[in-house]
């Protein structure tokens, strides 16, 4: 009961932060943010909060968030992020299938599992190398104004998404790194609504890791 109450409070705080940031930003810089930014942020908050709870309904809000977010990315010519969110749309369909098979019988919460440390370290090392190569490529062959920042928020997110779909709790560590970089990216772009969303997502990664540790104690091996 206490965990459920905490989940609701955490979600409410996230939604409130998003709304306040949107109206303050538009008051200080009229017309700088569109309602799409607010909508995408609100859907994103709902999606990640449900993910931190291991709740399969995360995918319902996730589809809406990805669609609106891709519109914003197209306007900023962030090609790596556009490719990433296209990947999200495809993998979320598979994610629904995987999570449904690992649900607890009496709830919408998924049974989680853990990676062995050597495997996790190998995944992180490979991700760093591939991200650097992707940034180099985007810098040379596209008009992307922030190629390396785009790459280091894209490739690790691909990895984190796969680990999340396969219900490995370590994906939260990778998401935390990605979300910190995304705060920097959107601050540089000037979209403070998206930046505020990612600040909250950083906190959600920590919250989610703690919640998934509890879920793993009830999981099948």
Helices and strands as residue ranges (DSSP letters): H 2-28, H 35-52, H 58-76, H 79-101, H 117-141, H 147-165, H 171-189, H 192-216
